[in-house]
Every structure is written in structure tokens, then in C-alpha cells.
Amino acid sequence: MESKLTGTVALVTGASSGIGAATARRLAEDGASVALVARRKDRLEDVAAEIDKAGGTALVVEADITDRAQAEAAVQQTVERFGRLDILVNNAGLMLLGPVVGADAAEWERMIAVNVNGLLYTTRATLPHLLSAAEEGPRRVADIVNISSIAGRVAWNGYGVYNLTKFGVNGFTESLRQEITRRHVRVGVLEPGGVDTELGSHNKPEVRNEMIDPFFEQTEVLAPEDIADGVAYMVTRHTAIGELWIMPTDQA
């Protein structure tokens, strides 16, 4: 029996670890050929080896999607290898927390580059291929899933610019959904709560001590596979799912 995504091709950004790696593995398990896009080639090769060992198909694409040329080249490399593109998962993200007063503006620029610009560049490059896939089959539908955050729905002290980027992702997703979903490219946003990934590890020690470590000590956080399940659910339904938020029970 064919798997749910047999014959399709997915591109996952930030696929070298955490939610991105788990999502790539899950989509491959469901039958998709998967392009793994991130900067850390060695980590991508490890994920690709896991997928290959399980009987799936993966392509390693080393790219920094904050560079528009590299984002476009990653999409082109995927289409050249597999001949089509059916699913885009914009997962790459950066979370640097702390007060706005006295903040390091370079951290803001890094977050905006990854969370906003990278998502925009990759989406723009994939749209012609996704629209084509929706017209030609095999499913006669294509999907964009943007990984946002519960911080795209609720603002907190110390999350200022991260909130800005994720509220922006949510707004962009809804606008694009209204533009192209009737052309059978479904666009949805997935908003995780706390997940056990390395997302918080990029923060300064004082931020980790004051804001991140206490949360993880007090909350039974999700596994990356929980979010991958959500992505798989969104892209394998016969319906369009515009928004899905997945929370630890004791955070909801």
C-alpha cells in the first residue's frame, strides 16, 4: 500500500536538528522525498543517513536561507534533483530573548534575518513550483507550513523582537493563505509551545538562567516529534488547516 505522501517532494528548512530534523524524518516515513536545508552540512548528512537507512529518500542542501541567492539555489537544487516540489516547511528559526532597553541590535538583525527574511525568500522561490504541483498532481494540492510559535499569538516581557518576528510570520501566513489557497496551495501556520530543542541555547547565559532554564524545569515540554506529527497531520488531510497550535498540557 502506498504511503500518504508517495510521489511528493518536501523541502524543510532548519532540518539539521530539532523540529526540522524530526519533520524531515516523518515526511520521509510518510513517503515524501525530502530536501534537507540548513547551514550545518555534517548534521544534515546524519539526518539523511537516518532517512536512507529507514528506506526513505533525502537530499542534503547546505544553504544559509538569510541569503536570498542561497535560498533560491536551494529550491532550484531540490527541483533539479526531484523534478517537482509539493511541500514547503519553513522551520528555520532563532530565538534571542531579553529586554529591549539596552539590547544588542545585532541580535535583532539576526532574528529578523532568519525568522522573517529567510522565510520570505524561501517561500517566494518555491511558489511557482508549488502552484505547478497543485495543478499537476499526484495529490492536486500543495502545502506551505510555517513554523511560528505561541509567541506569535501572545506577547511577553523579554520576548519583544522574537514576538515581532512570530506575529509577523502569522500575519504573512494568513495573507498568503487568502491569496493562494483557492489555487490549491494550502497555507497554514503551526504554533508550538515549549519544545525540547536547542532553540534556547543561543541565548546569553544570564537569559538562559533567568528566562529559559526555569521554564524547562517547571514544564513538561514537548518533543520535536510532537510538532512533526502536527506538520504531517496538516499536509495529509483532505482539508485546509490554517492554524494549529500545539502546547504542553501544563503550559496551555
Secondary structure as GFF3:
##gff-version 3
##sequence-region A 1 252
A	DSSP	beta_strand	9	13	.	.	.	ID=ss1
A	DSSP	alpha_helix	18	29	.	.	.	ID=ss2
A	DSSP	beta_strand	33	38	.	.	.	ID=ss3
A	DSSP	alpha_helix	41	53	.	.	.	ID=ss4
A	DSSP	beta_strand	57	62	.	.	.	ID=ss5
A	DSSP	alpha_helix	68	82	.	.	.	ID=ss6
A	DSSP	beta_strand	87	90	.	.	.	ID=ss7
A	DSSP	alpha_helix	105	111	.	.	.	ID=ss8
A	DSSP	pi_helix	112	118	.	.	.	ID=ss9
A	DSSP	alpha_helix	119	136	.	.	.	ID=ss10
A	DSSP	beta_strand	142	147	.	.	.	ID=ss11
A	DSSP	three_ten_helix	150	152	.	.	.	ID=ss12
A	DSSP	alpha_helix	160	180	.	.	.	ID=ss13
A	DSSP	three_ten_helix	181	183	.	.	.	ID=ss14
A	DSSP	beta_strand	185	192	.	.	.	ID=ss15
A	DSSP	three_ten_helix	199	202	.	.	.	ID=ss16
A	DSSP	alpha_helix	205	207	.	.	.	ID=ss17
A	DSSP	pi_helix	208	212	.	.	.	ID=ss18
A	DSSP	alpha_helix	213	218	.	.	.	ID=ss19
A	DSSP	alpha_helix	224	236	.	.	.	ID=ss20
A	DSSP	beta_strand	243	246	.	.	.	ID=ss21
###
